[in-house]
């Protein structure tokens, strides 16, 4: 927050010389769209004239320093709430599914959740642009609370999955919201630093999440551990809502909102509903969900039995999903408001960043999807220790990212060098994960901790900088859409990661357990042991501690499976490095977006050079110089 006070400056174009955060607020003539008359073309629901964009620009023009402080404090509070919840909810999910004797369904649940998240991101972005940021908070509260209540109260796995999907919609909305609000109110050079405000809670949650999860499981159980967030989350949303409403009240007093009318007031219910149907691209959303959900989910459902691939409930979704691909492409090419803005995808600054977002989570989930279970079973860690080790990635990445943010803000106004270095370090970390994939000795414990920290350091050097990079390539009216698209691609990568990790897990692990728990060694009870160990491993390890033959066989099976997962992640990391080299390397200034954003001619972008590197615009340096353009 020290940067918040030091780098504010009065903007002579703002009423009463209100202060702005490192960039000039939009000129007042740009805010005139807030009061657009009812006869305005309804096509203006999205884009530069969309009510939500015009409204936040009006608010930004009247933000005081303390408004911004209150807003960022609100962002931190809401981020602390959902980050702690998401950290420990993964632990509760493992116990819930293990209790339903469906532990291997973790990947299936995660796959469907991430597909829903991918579909919700662009929709949430358009809702924020049409209706406003506060309205998106309310949508988030509704779905987050409803899903949490269903998850906590259901008595079957179907209800648990349904609740997790509704929760995911609410969670996705708030993730997008905080990133868009930060982009609305910061300059390009400051954005990376302030983008880490929502991630700061991980510095605390890494150490308290294990205690919270363990205490709740011992005292009340996983149901209350999930259900209590139906109360906590709405309460923690009130500061950010209050900050936005207070700024809105000041803008109205200044007269900037006198003629503002909501989309409903401007167009009426029927006309607005029809316009939203087309501009939210509902048909495209349905097709996208169908493509990813129907193709990816069967890979996690087939299990370890080859014969199940011949069953109708596995084949039918694959066939329908493949059939939906050409339909989705055909529809998006002809839609007036496609989910994917094709014009923006022509810029390598955009598609390179989207490639990184996709492959990052694809690779991370290879080692992370079953990490908690691997730590409990193969490393014999306690609930608290396993939760903390699984959170080390977030902890390390936040510390590293904040340091990088300060460097970009005060010393080196470029992003690409850090992104390329981070992706390379990501590859090295996977090498360590292959080596330390399971074992009960102190050396193995130190190895997995070191590998997770190194992975986190790499993760602090390129995911958020890549997000800031793609935002710099677009105009302000497209920031929400491009951020939603980036986060959607991020979630698609998660879906692919959950799918492939789930497929490897379900295809390999049962056979590995069976080959180690043979009848020759364990007698007639071997088949029962194999089924029990695979379906409910967290209960199995309580009955068979380290040192027993049964536990030794299970540890060996887990080590082999985790090795295959980490090798896959390492191969994907090579692709991430390739995408990082495709990014542009513009010099970041105090403006909110680059003056030549969305200009296709690369020569007009004013790209500079990092101190000590060859200037990207220069012909000197040959191939290596061109890598930094």
C-alpha positions in Angstrom: 0.0 0.0 0.0 3.0 2.3 0.2 2.8 2.7 -3.6 -0.8 3.8 -3.2 0.1 7.1 -1.5 3.4 7.8 -3.2 2.2 7.7 -6.8 -1.1 9.5 -6.8 -1.3 12.8 -8.6 -4.1 15.3 -9.2 -5.8 15.0 -12.5 -6.9 18.5 -13.8 -9.6 16.9 -15.8 -11.3 15.3 -12.8 -13.8 17.4 -10.8 -12.3 19.2 -7.8 -8.9 17.8 -8.7 -9.7 14.3 -7.4 -6.6 12.1 -7.2 -6.0 9.2 -9.5 -3.9 6.1 -9.2 -1.0 6.4 -11.6 -3.1 7.1 -14.7 -5.4 9.8 -16.0 -9.0 9.2 -15.5 -11.2 9.1 -18.6 -12.2 12.5 -19.9 -15.7 13.5 -18.9 -16.9 13.3 -22.5 -16.2 9.6 -22.4 -18.5 9.3 -19.4 -21.4 10.8 -21.3 -22.5 7.3 -22.3 -23.8 6.8 -18.8 -26.7 9.0 -19.7 -27.3 7.7 -23.1 -30.9 8.2 -24.2 -33.3 5.3 -24.4 -33.4 5.4 -28.2 -29.7 4.4 -28.3 -29.1 1.2 -30.3 -29.3 -1.8 -28.1 -26.2 -3.1 -29.7 -24.4 -0.6 -27.4 -25.0 -2.9 -24.5 -21.4 -4.1 -25.0 -18.3 -2.2 -26.0 -17.3 1.4 -25.3 -21.0 2.4 -24.8 -22.0 -0.4 -22.5 -23.6 0.8 -19.3 -21.3 -1.0 -16.9 -18.1 0.3 -18.6 -19.5 3.9 -18.7 -20.6 3.6 -15.1 -17.2 2.4 -13.7 -15.5 5.2 -15.7 -17.8 7.7 -14.1 -16.9 6.3 -10.7 -13.2 6.2 -11.4 -13.3 9.9 -12.4 -14.6 10.7 -8.9 -12.5 8.3 -6.8 -10.5 9.9 -4.0 -7.4 8.4 -2.5 -9.4 7.0 0.4 -12.0 5.6 -2.0 -9.2 3.5 -3.6 -7.9 2.5 -0.2 -11.3 1.3 0.9 -11.8 -0.5 -2.5 -8.5 -2.4 -2.2 -9.2 -3.2 1.4 -12.5 -4.6 0.3 -10.8 -6.6 -2.4 -8.4 -8.1 0.2 -11.2 -9.0 2.6 -13.3 -10.8 0.0 -10.2 -12.5 -1.4 -9.2 -13.7 2.0 -12.6 -15.3 2.4 -12.8 -17.1 -0.9 -9.1 -18.1 -0.9 -9.3 -19.7 2.6 -12.5 -21.5 1.6 -11.0 -22.8 -1.7 -7.9 -24.0 0.1 -9.6 -26.1 2.7 -12.6 -27.0 0.6 -10.3 -29.2 -1.5 -9.5 -31.1 1.6 -13.1 -31.5 2.5 -14.0 -32.6 -1.0 -11.4 -35.4 -0.7 -13.0 -36.6 2.5 -16.6 -36.3 1.2 -15.9 -38.3 -2.0 -13.9 -40.8 0.0 -16.8 -41.2 2.4 -19.1 -41.8 -0.6 -16.5 -44.5 -1.7 -15.8 -42.5 -4.8 -12.4 -41.0 -4.1 -11.3 -41.4 -7.7 -14.2 -39.1 -8.8 -12.1 -36.1 -7.7 -10.9 -35.6 -11.2 -14.4 -35.9 -12.6 -15.8 -33.3 -10.3 -12.9 -31.0 -10.9 -13.2 -31.4 -14.7 -16.9 -30.5 -14.7 -16.3 -27.6 -12.3 -13.6 -26.1 -14.5 -15.7 -26.5 -17.7 -18.5 -24.5 -15.9 -15.9 -22.0 -14.8 -14.6 -21.5 -18.3 -18.1 -20.9 -19.6 -18.9 -18.6 -16.7 -15.9 -16.3 -17.2 -16.9 -14.6 -20.5 -20.5 -14.5 -19.3 -19.6 -12.8 -16.0 -17.4 -10.3 -18.0 -20.4 -9.3 -20.2 -22.7 -9.1 -17.1 -20.2 -6.7 -15.5 -20.1 -4.6 -18.7 -23.8 -4.5 -19.1 -25.1 -4.1 -15.6 -22.1 -3.1 -13.5 -19.5 -4.4 -11.0 -21.8 -4.3 -7.9 -24.4 -6.4 -9.7 -21.7 -9.1 -10.5 -21.0 -9.3 -6.7 -24.6 -10.0 -6.0 -24.7 -12.7 -8.7 -21.6 -14.2 -7.1 -23.1 -14.2 -3.6 -26.3 -15.9 -4.8 -24.6 -18.9 -6.6 -21.7 -19.2 -4.0 -24.2 -19.4 -1.1 -26.7 -21.7 -2.9 -24.0 -24.1 -4.0 -22.3 -24.2 -0.6 -25.6 -25.0 1.2 -26.3 -27.8 -1.3 -22.8 -29.3 -1.0 -23.0 -29.3 2.8 -26.5 -30.7 3.2 -26.7 -33.3 0.4 -26.6 -37.1 1.2 -25.4 -38.3 -2.2 -22.6 -37.7 -4.6 -25.0 -36.4 -7.3 -26.2 -33.6 -5.0 -22.6 -32.9 -3.9 -21.6 -32.4 -7.5 -24.6 -30.2 -8.3 -23.7 -28.0 -5.3 -20.1 -27.8 -6.3 -21.1 -26.6 -9.8 -23.3 -23.8 -8.4 -20.5 -22.8 -6.0 -18.0 -22.7 -8.9 -20.2 -20.2 -10.8 -20.2 -17.9 -7.8 -16.5 -18.4 -7.2 -15.7 -17.7 -10.9 -17.7 -14.5 -10.8 -15.8 -13.1 -7.8 -12.4 -14.1 -9.2 -13.1 -12.1 -12.4 -14.6 -9.2 -10.5 -11.6 -8.4 -8.4 -9.2 -8.6 -11.3 -11.4 -6.4 -13.5 -11.8 -3.8 -10.6 -8.0 -3.7 -10.3 -7.6 -3.2 -14.0 -10.3 -0.4 -13.9 -8.4 1.6 -11.3 -4.7 1.1 -11.9 -2.1 2.1 -14.5 -0.3 -0.5 -16.6 2.9 -0.1 -14.7 1.2 -0.5 -11.3 -1.3 -3.2 -12.3 1.0 -6.2 -11.7 1.7 -5.1 -8.2 -1.9 -4.4 -7.3 -3.0 -7.6 -9.0 -1.5 -9.5 -6.2 -3.8 -8.0 -3.6 -6.3 -10.8 -4.1 -3.4 -13.3 -3.8 -2.0 -11.9 -0.5 -4.3 -14.0 1.7 -2.4 -17.1 0.6 0.6 -15.8 2.6 -1.6 -16.3 5.7 -3.8 -19.2 4.6 -0.9 -21.5 3.8 -0.2 -21.7 7.5 -3.6 -21.5 9.0 -5.6 -23.6 6.5 -4.1 -26.9 7.8 -5.1 -26.0 11.4 -8.6 -24.9 10.3 -9.2 -28.0 8.2 -7.9 -30.4 10.8 -9.8 -28.8 13.7 -13.1 -28.7 11.8 -12.7 -32.3 10.6 -12.0 -33.5 14.2 -14.8 -31.4 15.9 -17.7 -31.2 13.4 -16.8 -33.0 10.1 -16.6 -31.8 6.5 -20.2 -30.8 6.2 -19.9 -27.9 8.6 -16.5 -27.1 7.2 -18.1 -26.4 3.9 -21.5 -25.1 5.1 -20.1 -22.3 7.4 -19.0 -20.4 4.2 -22.6 -19.8 3.3 -22.6 -17.3 6.2 -19.0 -16.0 6.1 -18.8 -15.2 2.4 -21.8 -12.9 2.0 -20.6 -10.9 5.1 -17.1 -10.5 3.7 -18.6 -9.1 0.4 -20.1 -6.0 2.2 -16.9 -3.9 2.3 -16.3 -4.0 -1.5 -20.0 -3.3 -2.1 -19.9 -0.4 0.3 -16.8 1.1 -1.4 -18.4 0.9 -4.8 -21.7 2.3 -3.6 -20.0 5.2 -1.7 -18.0 6.2 -4.9 -21.3 6.0 -6.9 -23.0 8.3 -4.4 -20.2 10.8 -4.8 -20.4 10.6 -8.6 -24.2 11.2 -8.4 -23.7 14.3 -6.2 -21.3 15.7 -8.7 -23.9 15.3 -11.4 -22.1 12.6 -13.4 -24.9 10.1 -12.9 -27.9 12.4 -13.2 -29.1 10.9 -16.5 -27.9 7.4 -15.8 -30.6 4.8 -16.6 -30.2 1.0 -16.0 -30.4 -1.3 -19.1 -33.8 -2.3 -17.9 -35.0 1.3 -17.8 -33.5 2.1 -21.2 -34.8 -0.8 -23.2 -37.5 -2.6 -21.2 -37.7 -6.2 -20.1 -38.5 -7.9 -23.4 -36.1 -6.0 -25.6 -33.3 -6.4 -23.0 -33.9 -10.1 -22.6 -33.7 -10.7 -26.4 -30.5 -8.6 -26.6 -28.9 -10.3 -23.7 -29.7 -13.7 -25.3 -27.7 -12.8 -28.4 -25.0 -10.6 -26.9 -24.2 -13.1 -24.1 -24.0 -15.7 -26.9 -26.1 -18.2 -25.0 -26.1 -20.7 -27.8 -22.3 -20.5 -28.0 -22.1 -21.0 -24.2 -24.2 -24.2 -24.4 -22.1 -25.5 -27.3 -18.8 -24.8 -25.5 -20.0 -26.5 -22.3 -21.2 -29.5 -24.4 -17.8 -29.8 -26.3 -15.6 -29.7 -23.2 -17.8 -31.5 -20.7 -18.9 -34.3 -23.0 -15.4 -35.0 -24.4 -13.4 -34.6 -21.2 -15.6 -36.2 -18.6 -15.7 -39.7 -20.0 -11.9 -40.0 -19.7 -12.3 -39.8 -15.9 -15.4 -42.1 -15.8 -14.1 -45.1 -17.6 -11.9 -46.1 -14.7 -9.2 -48.7 -14.9 -11.2 -51.3 -16.7 -10.7 -51.5 -20.5 -14.1 -53.0 -21.0 -15.9 -49.9 -19.7 -14.8 -48.0 -22.8 -17.3 -50.1 -24.7 -20.2 -49.0 -22.5 -22.8 -46.6 -23.8 -22.5 -44.1 -21.0 -18.8 -43.6 -21.9 -19.1 -43.7 -25.7 -22.2 -41.6 -26.2 -20.9 -38.4 -24.5 -17.7 -38.6 -26.6 -19.6 -38.9 -29.9 -22.0 -36.1 -29.1 -19.1 -33.9 -27.8 -17.1 -34.5 -31.0 -20.2 -33.7 -33.1 -20.6 -30.4 -31.2 -17.1 -29.1 -32.2 -17.9 -28.2 -35.8 -21.2 -26.8 -34.7 -19.4 -24.5 -32.2 -16.9 -23.3 -34.7 -19.6 -22.7 -37.3 -21.7 -20.7 -34.8 -18.8 -18.6 -33.5 -17.7 -17.7 -37.0 -21.2 -16.3 -37.8 -22.2 -14.9 -34.4 -22.4 -11.1 -34.2 -21.2 -11.3 -30.5 -19.0 -14.4 -30.3 -17.6 -15.7 -27.0 -14.2 -15.4 -28.5 -13.5 -12.0 -30.1 -11.7 -13.2 -33.2 -10.3 -9.8 -34.0 -8.3 -9.7 -30.8 -7.0 -13.2 -31.4 -5.0 -12.1 -34.4 -2.4 -10.4 -32.1 0.3 -12.7 -30.7 0.2 -10.7 -27.5 -3.3 -12.1 -27.0 -3.0 -15.7 -28.4 0.5 -16.2 -26.8 -0.9 -15.2 -23.4 -4.0 -17.5 -23.9 -1.6 -20.3 -24.8 0.3 -19.8 -21.5 -2.9 -19.7 -19.5 -4.1 -22.9 -21.1 -0.9 -24.9 -20.7 -0.1 -23.6 -17.2 -3.0 -25.2 -15.4 -2.9 -28.2 -17.8 0.7 -28.9 -16.5 0.0 -27.9 -12.9 -2.9 -30.2 -12.5 -0.7 -33.2 -13.5 1.0 -33.0 -10.2 -1.6 -31.1 -8.2 -4.9 -32.8 -8.7 -4.2 -35.7 -6.4 -1.4 -34.0 -4.4 -3.2 -34.0 -1.1 -4.0 -37.7 -1.3 -0.4 -38.5 -2.4 1.0 -36.6 0.6 -1.3 -38.4 3.0 -0.8 -41.9 1.5 2.7 -41.9 -0.1 4.5 -39.4 2.2 2.5 -40.3 5.4 1.9 -36.6 6.1 -0.8 -35.5 8.6 -3.9 -33.6 7.5 -2.3 -30.3 8.7 1.1 -31.0 7.1 -0.4 -32.2 3.8 -2.7 -29.1 3.5 0.3 -26.8 4.2 2.6 -28.5 1.7 -0.2 -28.4 -0.9 -0.5 -24.7 -0.3 3.3 -24.0 -0.6 2.9 -23.3 -4.4 0.4 -20.4 -3.6 2.6 -19.1 -0.8 5.8 -19.0 -2.8 4.1 -17.6 -5.9 2.6 -14.7 -4.0 5.9 -13.7 -2.4 7.7 -13.9 -5.7 5.0 -12.1 -7.6 4.9 -9.2 -5.2 8.7 -8.8 -5.6 8.3 -8.9 -9.4 5.5 -6.4 -9.1 7.7 -3.9 -7.2 10.5 -4.4 -9.7 8.2 -3.7 -12.6 6.7 -0.7 -10.9 9.9 1.0 -9.8 12.8 -0.4 -11.9 12.1 -2.5 -15.1 8.8 -1.6 -16.8 8.7 -4.8 -18.9 7.1 -8.2 -18.4 8.4 -10.6 -20.9 11.9 -11.3 -19.3 10.2 -12.4 -16.1 7.6 -14.5 -18.0 10.3 -16.4 -20.0 12.4 -16.9 -16.9 9.4 -18.2 -14.9 8.3 -20.7 -17.5 11.9 -22.1 -17.7 12.0 -22.5 -13.9 8.6 -24.2 -14.0 10.2 -26.9 -16.2 13.0 -27.4 -13.7 10.6 -27.8 -10.8 8.8 -30.7 -12.5 12.2 -32.4 -12.7 12.4 -32.3 -8.9 8.8 -33.6 -8.6 9.6 -36.6 -10.7 12.5 -37.4 -8.3 10.5 -36.8 -5.1 7.2 -38.4 -5.9 6.6 -40.4 -2.7 8.4 -41.9 0.3 8.3 -41.8 4.0 11.9 -40.7 4.8 12.9 -37.2 5.7 14.8 -36.8 2.5 11.6 -37.3 0.5 9.7 -34.9 2.7 12.3 -32.2 2.2 12.4 -33.0 -1.6 8.6 -32.5 -2.1 8.7 -29.3 0.0 11.6 -27.9 -2.1 9.9 -28.9 -5.3 6.7 -27.2 -4.4 8.5 -24.0 -3.4 10.5 -23.9 -6.6 7.3 -24.5 -8.6 5.7 -21.6 -6.7 8.6 -19.3 -7.4 8.2 -20.0 -11.1 4.4 -19.5 -10.7 5.0 -16.1 -9.3 7.1 -15.0 -12.3 4.6 -15.6 -15.2 0.9 -16.2 -14.6 0.0 -12.7 -13.3 2.5 -10.9 -15.5 1.0 -12.7 -18.4 -2.5 -11.5 -17.4 -1.1 -7.9 -17.1 0.5 -8.4 -20.6 -2.8 -9.4 -22.3 -4.7 -6.5 -20.6 -2.1 -4.0 -21.9 -2.8 -5.2 -25.4 -6.5 -4.2 -25.3 -8.5 -1.0 -24.8 -10.3 -0.3 -21.5 -13.7 -1.2 -22.9 -12.4 -4.6 -23.7 -10.5 -5.2 -20.4 -13.4 -7.2 -18.8 -13.9 -9.3 -21.9 -10.2 -10.1 -22.4 -9.7 -10.8 -18.7 -12.7 -13.1 -18.8 -11.3 -14.8 -21.9 -7.9 -15.2 -20.2 -9.4 -16.7 -17.1 -11.7 -18.9 -19.1 -8.7 -20.3 -21.0 -7.0 -20.8 -17.6 -10.0 -22.9 -16.5 -10.0 -24.8 -19.8 -6.5 -25.7 -19.0 -7.6 -26.9 -15.6 -10.3 -29.0 -17.2 -7.7 -30.6 -19.5 -5.4 -31.1 -16.6 -8.1 -32.7 -14.4 -9.2 -34.9 -17.3 -5.7 -36.2 -18.2 -4.6 -36.6 -14.6 -7.9 -38.4 -13.8 -7.5 -40.6 -16.9 -4.0 -41.6 -15.9 -5.0 -42.1 -12.3 -8.0 -44.3 -13.0 -6.3 -46.2 -15.8 -3.0 -46.9 -14.0 -3.5 -46.9 -10.3 -6.0 -49.8 -10.0 -3.7 -52.1 -11.9 -0.7 -51.0 -10.0 -2.4 -51.7 -6.6 -3.7 -55.1 -7.9 -0.2 -56.1 -9.1 1.2 -55.3 -5.7 -1.6 -56.8 -3.6 -1.6 -60.3 -5.1 -3.4 -63.3 -3.7 -0.1 -65.1 -3.4 1.0 -62.5 -0.8 -2.3 -61.4 0.8 -4.4 -64.5 0.3 -8.1 -64.5 -0.6 -8.6 -61.1 1.0 -6.5 -59.4 -1.8 -9.4 -58.4 -4.0 -11.2 -56.7 -1.1 -8.0 -54.9 -0.1 -7.5 -53.6 -3.7 -11.0 -52.3 -3.9 -10.8 -50.7 -0.4 -7.4 -49.1 -1.1 -8.5 -47.6 -4.4 -11.9 -46.4 -3.4 -11.2 -45.1 0.1 -7.5 -44.5 0.5 -7.8 -42.0 3.3 -9.7 -44.5 5.4 -7.4 -47.4 4.3 -4.2 -45.7 5.7 -5.8 -45.3 9.1 -6.1 -49.1 9.3 -2.8 -49.9 7.6 0.0 -47.6 8.9 3.5 -47.3 7.4 5.4 -50.5 7.9 2.6 -52.9 7.1 2.8 -54.8 3.8 -0.5 -53.4 2.7 0.6 -49.8 3.1 3.9 -50.5 1.4 2.1 -51.9 -1.7 -0.2 -48.9 -1.8 2.8 -46.4 -1.5 4.5 -48.2 -4.4 1.4 -47.9 -6.6 1.0 -44.2 -5.7 4.7 -43.5 -6.5 4.5 -45.1 -9.9 1.3 -43.2 -10.9 2.6 -39.9 -9.6 5.8 -40.4 -11.7 3.7 -40.7 -14.9 1.7 -37.6 -14.0 4.8 -35.5 -13.3 6.5 -36.6 -16.6 3.4 -35.5 -18.5 3.5 -32.1 -16.7 7.2 -31.7 -17.6 6.5 -32.3 -21.3 3.7 -29.7 -21.2 6.1 -27.2 -19.6 8.1 -27.1 -22.8 5.1 -25.9 -24.7 4.6 -23.1 -22.1 8.1 -21.8 -22.7 7.4 -21.7 -26.5 4.3 -19.6 -25.9 6.2 -17.2 -23.6 8.6 -16.5 -26.4 5.7 -15.4 -28.6 4.6 -12.5 -26.4 5.3 -8.9 -27.1 7.5 -6.8 -24.8 6.0 -3.3 -24.7 7.3 -0.7 -22.2 4.6 -0.1 -19.6 3.7 3.5 -18.7 1.3 5.4 -16.4 -1.6 5.1 -18.8 -4.4 2.6 -18.2 -3.9 0.9 -21.6 -1.3 1.3 -24.3 -2.1 4.2 -26.7 -1.8 1.8 -29.7 -3.7 -1.1 -28.0 -5.4 -3.4 -30.6 -3.3 -2.0 -33.4 -2.3 -4.9 -35.6 0.9 -3.3 -37.0 3.7 -4.4 -34.6 6.0 -1.7 -35.8 3.7 1.0 -34.3 3.7 -0.4 -30.8 6.6 1.6 -29.4 8.2 -1.5 -27.9 11.4 -0.8 -25.9 14.1 -2.8 -24.3 15.1 -3.9 -20.9 18.2 -2.3 -19.5 21.1 -4.4 -20.8 19.1 -6.1 -23.5 19.1 -5.3 -27.2 16.2 -2.9 -28.1 13.4 -5.0 -29.6 12.9 -2.4 -32.4 16.5 -2.7 -33.4 17.8 -4.9 -36.1 20.9 -5.7 -34.0 21.1 -9.0 -32.2 19.4 -11.1 -34.8 17.2 -14.0 -33.5 17.7 -13.4 -29.8 16.8 -9.7 -30.2 13.6 -10.6 -32.0 12.6 -12.8 -29.1 12.0 -9.7 -27.0 9.9 -7.8 -29.5 
